[in-house]
Structure formats: structure tokens, C-alpha cells
Amino acid sequence: MTREGELRASKDDEAMQIFQRDWEIYRKLVSNNYLFHREACARLQRLLNEEAVQPFRFLDIACGDASASMMALRGTRIAAYRGIDLSGPALDLAAKELVSLACPVELDQRDFFSALTENPEPADVVWIGLSLHHFHPPEKLRLMRAARGIVGSEGLFIIYENVSRDGETRDEWMKRWDAQRPGWTAYSEDEWQTITAHVHSSDFPESDSTWRRLGREAGFGTVRQLFKAPTDLFRLYAFSS
């Protein structure tokens, strides 16, 4: 192997190690239900069974390993699944997670803004969970407008995202996030510091009124809150015509 090849292989190994470390931290979030995925996905499943077009085409934005989405999709009449994520290793895990779905599965490794604006395939349900909050309001609105075009007049756009209280600053929301530490006993101090550093640097919660305003500006006529986490840090919304 050439020196250049050795350096590239070393970087690939380092990237994989970082992915594996961070993914293990994320999996602890889900398996210990620290962010109330179970309750949110149970409510999502009910919505899919009761209100979605039957059978429905499902677009999973920032799908990761698709384990959270599968909580909601089992027992539904899903006609097709498309997942979008930038991480190749995460999509490899998603392929294994989704094998039990009795429908066509497409996994798209790319930036989801590009996927939604350059290749806006129609879907009956567009879902994004705990990823949209990484962006500022103009980018949030851009994605929501793209989702509005994809679901058309009969579809649903559903989000589970960070929500601040009306009048609450980002710093105040972060203080409430930090207050969760005593209950997160599955995490070592290093793991907690890794995830909370990410939250402090990359999470930008919006208030309930702002999420509703963004929905209206995106072209949705109806915005409903379906679930509020017991911590009041996250909420599930459904947007429709």
C-alpha cells in the first residue's frame, strides 16, 4: 500500500471509530428512552394507522439506523420506504433494521436538503425526528416548504423536535437540558459530556408558537401537537393541508 493509501485508510479507520463511539452513545439514548422515543413513536404509529393514506409511502429524513422509525412502522400498511442520511455506516445498519418491512426500501446517502429540493419524489408521509432543530429558522422553513410540496394535499408532515417554552431563551432551554443529568445513569461522565457538548453547540430549539408559524409559512393549513415529552423539552407535531 502506498503512503497515500495508508493515510486514507488511517483516516477511514478513525472516522469509523468516531462513528461507532457516537452511535453507541445515541443508541443508549434510544434504548433507555431518555428522549421518550417510545411514546413519540407509539403516537406516530397511531397516526399512520388512523389518518395516513392507506397504504402510504413513507419518507424518513435523517433516518440514521432507522431503529426509531421501525418502532412506528411495525404493524402499519406501509407501501414504500425511502430513507435519507449522510452516513454510510448508519445506512448499512438501517438496511438490516428495515429488512422485515414487506415493501420496497430505498436508502439514499446524501444531504437531505439536496434530496428534497433536487429530487422531490412524492410521499404520503414525511417524517423527521430530532434533526430539524440543528438548523436555524430559514433552513427549517426551507425544509418544511419542500416537505409541503412532497406530501401534496392529502399527506402528512410529522416532526419530533426540540421545543422551548414561549419566552424562554436558548440558554434557559439548555439549563433544563442539563438538569436531566442525574437521571441518565446509563451514561459515563465522558459520554454525557460528549452528547451535551453536541447539544450546546448544535441544537436550536424553537418555541411552540414559532413551530406553528413556520408550518403556516410553509403552506400547511393545520398544525397539531400530538405529544409533549414529560420533560417539556420535545414535542411531536403533525402538519397537513
N, C-alpha and C positions, 0 to 999 in steps of 0.2 A: 504494500500500500504506500502511495506517495505521502509526503509530508502534508500536502493539502488535504488529501483524503483522511489522514489521521486526525487533523484538526476538525474536519467536518464531522467525523464520527464521534469525536470527543464532545463537540457541541450538541450533537443529536442525543448522546447519552445524558448529558447534563439537562437538556430540555425535557427528556423523558423522566428523569429523576424528579425534576421540579413538578412536572405534571402529576406523577404518582403521589408525591407528598401532598400537593394541594388537593388532589382528588380524594385522597383519604380523609383529609380534613372536611371536605364538602360532604362526603358520604356519612361522616359522623353527624353532620347537621340533619341529614335526612333520616338516618336510622334511629336517632334519638328524638326526632320530631321537635327539635329546638325551634324551628321556624313554622311549625304547625302545617307541614305539607299534607299530613294525613287528612286533617279536617278540610283544608282547602281543596284537595283533590277529590275528596268524597262529595263535596258540594259541586265541583266541576263535573263529576260523573253524573250526578243527578240532573244537572243542566243539559248535558249531552243526551241523556235518555229522554228527557221530557220536552225539550224545546228546540234542539237542533234538527235541521232537515235530516230525514231518515232514508237511507243510510247517508252518512256525512263524510266529506273529505276534510281531513284534519291537517293543518299546517302548524308545526311545532317550531317556534322561533327560539334560537339559542337553546336547542334541545339537550345539549350535553349528552349524558349516557342514557337519556330517556327514561330513567327509572321512576322519576316523579310522575311523568306523564302516564306511564303504564298503570299507576295506581288508579287513574281516572278512566283509562281506555278499556280496561278489562270489563267485560260484560256489556259493552256497547255495540251498536251496529255501525262500526267504522267501515267505510268503503275504500279509503285510501289514506295512507300516512306519508307525509313529507316532513323531514326534519332538517333544519339548517343550523350549522355550527361551524366555527372556525377551526376547532380542534380535531385533528385526525384521530388521535388516540381516543378521544371521547366518542367519536362516531363509531369507532371499532367496537367499543363497549355497547353503544346503542344498537348496533346490528344484532348483537347477541340478545339484548334485552327485548327486542321487538320481534324476535323470531316466532313468538306464539301468536302474533296478530294474524288473523285469517283475511288479510287484504294485501294489496301491493304496498311495498315500503320503498321509499326513495330517501336517501341520505345525501345531502348537498353540503360539501365542505367549502364554505365561502362566507364572506362578510354578509350578514343578513340584510343590511341596508341595500347593498347591491342586488341581492337576490330578489328583494321585494320590489325594487324600482326598475330593474333591468329585465327581470323575468317573472312578471307578476301572474303566475298561474292561479286560476280561480280556486277557492276553497270555501267550504261551508262554515268552518270554524277555524279561526286563527287564535293561537294561544301563545302567550309569553309569560313565563314565571320567574320573578326575581332577577330580571336582567335589564328591563327598560329603565330602571332607576339609575343606571350607570351614566345616563345621558342627561343633558340639560334640556329645558323645555322646548327649544326649537327642534332639536333632534327627536325628542319624544313625539312632538306633533307631526314631524315628517313621517315617522314610522306609523303612527296612528292613521294618518291620511292614506298611506299605502295600504294598510290593513282594510280601511273602509272600501277602497276600490276592489280589493281581492274578495271580500265576503259578499259584495253586492247588496241587494235589497232584502234578502232572506237570511243572510248569515249572521254569525256572532263573532265578535272580537272580545277575548277574555284575557284579563291580566291579573296576576297576583303580585303586588308590588309594595315597596316601602311607602308608608303614608304618615305624614306628620299631622299633628293637630292644627286646626286653623289658628293662626297667630304664633305658632311655635317656630322658632328658628332651627336651622340645621344643627347648630351646636347643642340646642336643647334636646333635639331628637337623638343626637349622639350620646348624650348623657343617659337617656333612657335605654339606649342600646347597651352601653357599658354596664348598666345596672343588672343585666342578665347574667353576668359572670358567675355569681355564686351557684346558680342552678345548673350550669354547664359542666357537670362533674366528669363527663367523658373526655374532656379536653385537658391536655397538659398545659402548663403556663405558656410554653413556646407555641403550641397550636393556637391557643386563644390569642396570643399576640399577633400571630400570622393573619388570622381572619379579621381581627378587629382593626389591624392596620389597613387591610384592604377596604373595609367598610368606611373608615375615616377618610381615606384618600379618594374612594371611587363611588360612594353611594350618595345620591342626591334625591332624597325623598320629596314628594310633593304633597300638599295638603289635599284633603278630600275635595274642597271646592276647586282647586286647580286641576285635579284629575277630571272632574266633571266638565270644567271649562274646556280643557284640551279635547275631550270627547266631542263636545258640541262643535268646536272649531274644526275638528277632523271630519265633520259631516254626519255624526251619529245623532239621531233624534232622541234616543233613550239611553240613559246610563243608570245602572243598578248596582248597588253594593250587595254582594251575596254572602260575604263572610268577613268578619273582623277578628284578627288574632287576639287571644286573651291579653297579650302584652300591649295591644293597640299600636303595634309597630308596622303591621302589614294588613292589607285588605285585598279582597277579591272583588273585581268589578266585571260586569258584562255590558258591552256596548252593542247596540243594534239600531236599525233604522227607526 
